[in-house]
Amino acid sequence: MNIILDLDQNDYLYNLTSETDVFGELIDCFRICMEDENAYAGNGMGIYDNQDPLPVFREFLDLAEKRERILPTWWNQEKRGLRERMAGSDAWYNINCAVGKSDIVEHYKEGMKPAKLRILGEKIYGRGFTM
């Protein structure tokens, strides 16, 4: 599946065209992982537990930073800080809002995007959707 979706080399985010696209897909990856965790494992975290999702999102970014070749070479702490603010204020890329598979498909106009984001999440978390 990773080869079919072009996710076998851990360079998926490298192929996106802008920093905003990279961070947006990281946000959506986080959101769909939280949705799956809540829906399939019954583990409410962040907005699913009526808590601020920012601490859980920061843990997600910490893990992404520790994984080899997940984040593009331009990624640094300054840009991370700027983009963390985007995660709580953007109309679409907002960790305070739940997202489902159909929302992702509609937004990206790509039927396989939810699968790509889930596989990216597995690479970041080091396991499937249940944490």
C-alpha positions as CSV (number, residue, x, y, z in Angstrom):
1,M,0.0,0.0,0.0
2,N,2.8,2.4,0.8
3,I,4.4,2.0,-2.6
4,I,1.0,2.5,-4.4
5,L,0.4,5.8,-2.4
6,D,4.1,6.9,-2.9
7,L,4.7,6.7,0.9
8,D,7.4,4.0,1.0
9,Q,10.4,6.3,1.3
10,N,9.3,8.6,4.2
11,D,9.5,11.6,1.9
12,Y,5.9,12.3,1.3
13,L,6.0,15.8,2.8
14,Y,9.1,16.6,0.7
15,N,7.0,16.4,-2.4
16,L,4.5,19.1,-1.4
17,T,4.9,22.5,-3.0
18,S,4.9,24.9,-0.1
19,E,5.5,25.2,3.6
20,T,1.8,25.9,4.1
21,D,0.9,22.7,2.3
22,V,3.3,20.7,4.5
23,F,2.0,22.1,7.7
24,G,-1.6,21.8,6.6
25,E,-1.2,18.2,5.8
26,L,0.5,17.6,9.2
27,I,-2.5,19.2,10.8
28,D,-4.9,17.1,8.9
29,C,-2.9,14.0,9.6
30,F,-3.1,14.8,13.3
31,R,-6.8,15.5,13.1
32,I,-7.7,12.3,11.2
33,C,-5.5,10.3,13.6
34,M,-7.4,11.8,16.6
35,E,-10.7,11.1,14.8
36,D,-9.7,7.4,14.2
37,E,-8.4,7.0,17.8
38,N,-11.7,8.3,19.1
39,A,-14.0,6.4,16.7
40,Y,-12.2,3.0,16.6
41,A,-10.4,2.8,19.9
42,G,-12.7,4.9,22.1
43,N,-9.7,7.0,23.2
44,G,-10.8,10.6,23.5
45,M,-7.9,13.1,23.3
46,G,-7.8,16.8,22.8
47,I,-11.1,18.0,21.4
48,Y,-12.6,14.5,21.9
49,D,-12.0,14.8,25.6
50,N,-13.1,18.5,25.8
51,Q,-9.4,19.5,26.4
52,D,-7.1,21.9,24.6
53,P,-5.7,19.9,21.7
54,L,-2.4,21.9,21.5
55,P,-0.4,19.8,24.0
56,V,-1.3,16.6,22.1
57,F,-0.5,18.3,18.8
58,R,2.9,19.4,20.1
59,E,3.6,15.8,21.2
60,F,2.7,14.7,17.6
61,L,5.1,17.3,16.2
62,D,7.8,16.2,18.6
63,L,7.4,12.6,17.3
64,A,7.5,13.8,13.7
65,E,10.8,15.6,14.4
66,K,12.3,12.5,15.9
67,R,11.4,10.3,12.8
68,E,14.0,10.1,10.1
69,R,13.2,11.9,6.9
70,I,9.5,12.6,7.8
71,L,9.9,16.4,7.8
72,P,11.5,18.5,5.0
73,T,15.0,19.8,5.5
74,W,13.8,23.4,5.9
75,W,11.8,22.5,9.1
76,N,13.1,24.2,12.2
77,Q,11.8,25.4,15.6
78,E,11.1,29.0,14.4
79,K,8.9,27.8,11.5
80,R,7.3,25.2,13.8
81,G,6.3,28.0,16.2
82,L,4.8,30.2,13.5
83,R,2.9,27.2,12.1
84,E,1.6,26.1,15.5
85,R,-0.3,29.4,15.6
86,M,-1.9,28.5,12.3
87,A,-3.1,25.2,13.8
88,G,-5.5,27.0,16.1
89,S,-6.7,29.9,13.9
90,D,-6.9,28.7,10.3
91,A,-10.4,28.2,8.8
92,W,-9.7,24.7,7.6
93,Y,-6.4,23.6,9.1
94,N,-7.6,23.9,12.7
95,I,-6.8,21.4,15.5
96,N,-9.8,22.7,17.4
97,C,-12.2,21.2,14.8
98,A,-12.9,17.6,14.1
99,V,-12.4,16.1,10.6
100,G,-13.6,12.9,9.1
101,K,-12.7,10.9,6.0
102,S,-15.4,12.5,3.8
103,D,-14.3,16.0,4.9
104,I,-10.7,15.2,3.8
105,V,-11.8,13.8,0.5
106,E,-14.0,16.8,-0.2
107,H,-11.3,19.4,0.8
108,Y,-8.5,17.8,-1.2
109,K,-10.6,16.4,-4.0
110,E,-8.6,13.2,-3.7
111,G,-10.2,9.9,-2.7
112,M,-6.9,8.4,-1.4
113,K,-5.9,11.4,0.7
114,P,-7.3,10.0,4.0
115,A,-5.3,6.8,3.5
116,K,-2.2,8.8,2.8
117,L,-2.7,10.9,5.9
118,R,-3.3,7.8,8.0
119,I,-0.1,6.1,6.7
120,L,1.8,9.3,7.4
121,G,0.3,9.2,10.9
122,E,1.5,5.6,11.4
123,K,5.0,6.6,10.3
124,I,5.0,9.4,12.8
125,Y,3.5,7.4,15.7
126,G,5.4,4.3,14.8
127,R,2.2,2.2,14.9
128,G,-1.4,2.1,13.7
129,F,-4.2,4.4,14.7
130,T,-4.8,3.1,18.2
131,M,-2.2,4.7,20.5
